Amino acid sequence: MVAGISVINSSRPTHSIKKVAVSKVKKKKTTKSKVEINWQKASENKPYPDVKKYPKMWIKVSKKKQRTYLMNGKKVLYTMYCSTGENGKNATPAGTFAIQKERGEFFYNHESGEGAKYWVSWKDHGVYLFHSVPTDVYGKFDEKQAKFLGKKANSHGCVRLSVPDSQWLYQNAKEGTKVVITNK
C-alpha cells in the first residue's frame, strides 16, 4: 500500500502498475445522546424556582426547541420539555401574552377528542393553554402522544408539559405573568 493506492504485481515495469480503487472509510457520525424524556416526571432534577424569590419571573416558549423556560430577566431558572402546536391551523401563536385568570385541574374537549390536567390560560381566556400531556375523557394519559413531549410539535395550539411541570405551573403561575412564545 503506497499513499492510499494498492499496488498489484510490483514485478512489472512501473508504467504498467495497476491501481485498485480504495474504498473510502466512512467516518462514524457522532450523534448527540438522546435524552429520554419522561412525561411523568419533572423536566429537571432540581427544585422548581421559588416564585416568591423571583417576583418578575416570566415564561418563554421556544417552538423550535420545544422547550418552556422559566426566566428571571435573561437568566433561565428552569427548563421544561414541551410540545407546541403543529403548523397551519394548529400552530401555537407567537408573540407576547400573559397568564390569565382561567385555570383548572382537568378539561376534556369533545371536538378534538382530548383532554388534559392542570391547565392555565395564556391567550383568549381558555382557548390557548399550558397543560399536561393529553388525556382521554376519563383522565387517562395518552402515552402515544406523551412520547412526543420535547421532541415534536403535535398539539392543537396549546403548550403541553409533563404532568409535574403542568401541575407546578397551575399552582404557581400568577395571573399577569408575561408569556413570550417564539419561533426560535
N, C-alpha and C positions, 0 to 999 in steps of 0.2 A: 504494500500500500504506500503510494507516494502522493503526498498532498491531496488526499481525498480521491485518488484515482487508483483503481485496481489494475495491475499490470499482468497480462496474460502472456505466457510463453516468452519470457525475457531473453531466451537464447537467440531470438530472431533479431535482425537489424532494427535499429531504432525507428526507421521510417515506417515499419510495419507493426508497431506496437498497437494492440487493440485496447481501446478504452471501454470499460464497462461502467455503465451508469451507476452511480452510487445513490441509493435512496436516501432522501433527506430524513434525518431523525426529527420526528415531531416533538416539539417541546411540550411538556405537560403544562396545561393551563392551570394556574393556581386559582382556585376559586375560594371566595370568602366562605368561611364555615357558616352554614345556615343555622341560625339561631332558632331553636324550637320554641314556638310561641304557644303558651298555654292560656287559653281564653278563660280558664277557671282561676287563674292566679293574677296577682298584681304584676304589672309590666316590669317593675324594677324590684331588686332585692334590697330595698331600703325603705324607710318610712316615708309616707306621703308628707308633703310640706305642711307645716302648721300655719293655717291661714291667718291666725292672729299675729304671727310674726311678719307676715307679708301682706299688709292691707291693700297694696296696689298690685297684687298678683293679677295676671291676665293669662288668657289661654290662646295659644297659637296652634293652628292645624295645618299641616303640610299635606296637601293632596298628592304631591309627587312621591313623598317618602312614606305616606300612610302612617303618620305619627301625630300625636297631640302632645304639645309641650305646655307645662305649667311654668309661666315666666315671672320673673321679678326684674323689671327693666329689660336688659338684654341678656340676663343670666337665666339659663334653663335650670329650674328647680327639680323637675321630674319629667320623664318622658313616658308616654303611654302609646302602646300599639293601637292603631285604629283602622277602620275601613270606612272610607267616604263613599259618596255616590258615584256610580258609573257615569260615563259621558252621556251626552244627549239629554233626554227629558229627565233622567235620574241624577244629573250632575249636582254635586254639592255646590251651592253658590259661593263664590269667592267674594271677599270684602270684609268690612269691619262691622261687627254686630255686638250684641250684649246679651248676657244671661237674662232671661225674662222670668216672670213670677211663676209661670206654669211648670209644674213638675209632678212626678208621681212614681209609685212603686211598680206599676205594671200597666201596659196597654196592649190591645190587640186590634189590628186593622183588618177588617173583613175583606176590603178591596184588594189589599196586597197579599193577604193570607199569612201575615207575620205579625208578631208582637214583640215586646221586649220588656225588660225590667229596668228599673232605676233610670228614668228619663228626666231630662232637663231641657226646656225650650231655649233656643237662642235666636230664632227668627220666625216671624209670622205667628206668634202665640200658639204654639203646639204643632206647627207644621214641620219645622226643622228642629231636630233634637240631638242631644248627646244621649246615648242609651247603650244597654248591654248588647251583646250579640243576639241575634233573633231567636224568638221562641215560637211555639205553636200556640193555639188558642188556650191550651191548658197550662202554659207557662214552662213547658219542657223545651230546653235549648235545642236548636237545630245545629247539631255538631258538624254537619257538612258545611254549612255556611260559616260557622265559627272558625273553621280551619283557615279561612281566608284572612283572618284578622292580622293586620300589619303587613300583609303581602299583596293584597289586591283590592281595588275599589269595587265594591259589589253591593252597596246599599241602594236604597231608593232616594238618597239625598241626605239622609241623616249621617251622623258620625257614630259608628259602632265602636264600643270599647269592651275590654274584658269585663267580666262580672264584677270583680272587686274595684276596678278603676271606675266603672259607671256608678257603683254604689258610693264610692268616695265623692265623686263629683256631685251626685244627687244630695249628699249630706253636707257638702262643704262649699259648693259654688254659690256665691252670693248674687242675688239679683243686681244687675247693673255691671257685673264683671265683664270687662272687654273681651271679645272673642274675635280673633283675626283668622280668616280662612285664606290660605294662599295656594296658588297653583305650583309654587316652587317646592 
